[in-house]
Amino acid sequence: MRPGFAEPAKCVSFELSNFPGHFLRHRDYALWGTPSDGSPLFLADATFKPKGKGGKALLRMAKGLGPFDGDSSSSSDSSDSD
């Protein structure tokens, strides 16, 4: 885990420990481990915003498409003002 590419102060990016230079990235509503190409799209896709809610940890895609746990109610959560 390292500071997020797109928003380092609030977000995180995940480098694959067994494949240096490869990062978790969301694409087509799935997670992929791909090498960084440095493009703005890659940097946004490989950035996640941690958010705690109801005793569980969520990782939201930094591009704001919603959480990965299927909790559709939190994708419209207006309390995410940070």
C-alpha positions as CSV (number, residue, x, y, z in Angstrom):
1,M,0.0,0.0,0.0
2,R,1.3,3.5,-0.9
3,P,-0.2,7.0,-1.2
4,G,-2.8,7.1,-3.9
5,F,-1.7,8.2,-7.4
6,A,-4.6,10.5,-8.0
7,E,-5.0,11.9,-4.5
8,P,-2.1,11.1,-2.2
9,A,-3.3,12.8,0.9
10,K,-6.7,11.0,1.1
11,C,-6.3,7.8,-1.0
12,V,-4.2,4.7,-1.5
13,S,-2.8,2.6,-4.3
14,F,-1.8,-1.0,-4.0
15,E,1.4,-2.3,-5.6
16,L,1.6,-6.1,-6.1
17,S,4.4,-7.4,-3.9
18,N,5.2,-10.3,-6.2
19,F,5.1,-8.1,-9.3
20,P,6.9,-4.8,-8.7
21,G,5.5,-2.0,-10.8
22,H,2.1,-3.7,-11.1
23,F,-0.8,-2.2,-9.3
24,L,-4.4,-3.1,-8.5
25,R,-6.7,-1.3,-10.9
26,H,-10.4,-1.3,-11.4
27,R,-11.7,-1.8,-14.9
28,D,-15.1,-3.0,-16.1
29,Y,-16.2,-3.3,-12.4
30,A,-13.4,-5.8,-11.7
31,L,-10.0,-5.6,-10.1
32,W,-6.9,-6.3,-12.2
33,G,-3.2,-6.4,-11.4
34,T,-1.6,-4.5,-14.3
35,P,1.7,-2.7,-14.9
36,S,1.6,1.1,-14.6
37,D,1.6,2.9,-17.9
38,G,1.5,6.3,-16.1
39,S,-1.5,7.5,-18.0
40,P,-4.1,9.7,-16.2
41,L,-6.7,6.9,-16.7
42,F,-4.4,4.3,-15.1
43,L,-3.5,6.6,-12.2
44,A,-7.2,7.3,-11.5
45,D,-8.2,3.6,-11.9
46,A,-5.4,2.5,-9.5
47,T,-6.4,5.0,-6.7
48,F,-8.8,4.0,-3.9
49,K,-10.4,5.9,-1.1
50,P,-10.6,4.1,2.3
51,K,-13.8,4.7,4.2
52,G,-15.0,3.1,7.4
53,K,-18.7,2.5,7.9
54,G,-20.6,0.4,10.3
55,G,-17.6,-1.5,11.6
56,K,-16.3,-2.5,8.2
57,A,-13.7,-1.1,5.9
58,L,-14.7,-0.1,2.4
59,L,-12.5,0.8,-0.5
60,R,-14.2,3.2,-2.9
61,M,-12.8,3.8,-6.3
62,A,-11.4,7.3,-6.4
63,K,-13.4,8.0,-9.5
64,G,-16.5,7.8,-7.4
65,L,-18.2,4.8,-9.0
66,G,-19.1,3.2,-5.6
67,P,-17.7,0.7,-3.2
68,F,-16.5,-2.9,-4.0
69,D,-18.6,-4.6,-1.3
70,G,-21.9,-4.3,-3.2
71,D,-23.4,-1.9,-0.7
72,S,-25.2,0.4,-3.1
73,S,-26.5,2.6,-0.3
74,S,-23.0,3.9,0.4
75,S,-22.4,5.0,-3.2
76,S,-24.9,7.8,-2.6
77,D,-23.8,8.5,0.9
78,S,-23.6,12.3,1.3
79,S,-21.6,12.1,4.5
80,D,-18.4,11.5,2.4
81,S,-17.4,15.2,2.4
82,D,-13.7,14.8,3.2
